[in-house]
Amino acid sequence: MTTATITVLNSGQRRFLDAQTQRARVAAERAAEDALRALAVGEPSRPSYLSDVHNKLRLALREKARQLGDDTSRAGLPLTNLVRDVAYEQWHRLLFARFLEVNGLLRHPEYRDIPLSLEDCADLAPDLGEPDAWAVAARFASEILPGVFRLADPAVQVRFAAEHRNALERLLLEVPADMFTTEDALGWVYQFWQTAEKKRVNDSGRKIGGADLSPVTQLFTEDYMVRFLLENSLGAWWAVRHPESPLVGSWEYLRRNEDGTPAAGSFDDWPERAADVTVMDPCCGSGHFLVAMFGMLWRMRAEEEGLSPPEAQDAVIQENLHGLELDPRCTQIATFNVALEAWKRGGFRELPAPQVACSGVPVRGS
């Protein structure tokens, strides 16, 4: 079985993506502040100019602000957590839509056989009541990924003003399309999004805990590190049981003893079949390890069981892979990352729900 070429961002691309992502966060938070101000979310009572529909959204946003830890008891208090949440949700809907579009995976929720371009989305916008192509693309991304972006979330329902939408769209279009096809771009984007927050927490000098834990401690694991660790564990296990497999020759980081056996050992206590190997990443972040394990395991199962690539991929998502993460936003990105990789390698289709869960939700939460 042939293996796919792995492409990752080079240092210059990373620097550009870092700067662009930080610009996007500033622009998205400015847009969120203006949108929340227009909806009078910080006001305890409803302004007379708000329609019933907008007031319903205002009340839902105030409730979400309280859940996030903002004080809504008096007018004029900063809604810092809500602003960050709205900015994140709005930017990442656009970002995920761009990932899907560049990889030929953006689809109409009802007609999923034909990939859509941004030009197609622009044609559909008037009939759908959306302001532009990007709004349509983000809506479709949400609808084909219902577990990633919840359309009922009030943060998703906020509409940015045209000048803010245009600024965010320009930032996305300035990122070269080939960067959206690399394996690690999505993970780097999340770390770069946290750069300013990490600096703010570190500069404060206070003890790190609670909501500050994620931005300070989450670090994207370099591709070569992921490959080295997995090829000398899961890869070594496979090499002992299937020494003639073409997969073995594709692992450049697999270390061997002089007699050719894997230096990491034979993992005799592990199951004999790939179908029975279950993996758990307890701090899965943006899903870099999950995606790499997915790539190894589906090829193993296809070889052992005679499955087609889509069949093997669906089986691995359903039976082999598990991830936990404190930050619900990372859970969201990891889920999308696994889905994106499955679609890129096996074609667009309805996937089993990846078994990625947030371990940072309070017991009282849903």
Buried (B, 14 or more C-beta within 10 A) or exposed (E): EEEEEEBBBEEEBBEBBBEBBBBBBEBBBBBBBBBBEBBBBBBEEEEEEBEEEBBEBBBBBBEBBBEBEBEBEEEEEEBBBBBBBBBBBBBBBBBBBBBBBBBBBBBBEEEBEEBBBBEBBBEBBEEEEBBBBBBBBBBBBBBBBEBBBBEEBBBBBBBBEEEBBEBBBEBBEEBEEEBBEBBBBBBBBBBBBBBBBBEEBEEEEEEEEEBBBBBBEBEBBEBEEBBBBBBBBBBBBBBBBBEEBEBBEBBEBBEBEEEEBBEBEEBEEBEEEBBEBEBEBEBBBBBBBBBBBBBBBBBBBBBBEEBEBBBBBBBBBEBBBBBBBBBBBBBBBBBBBBBBBBBBBBEBEEBBEBBBBBBBEEEEEE
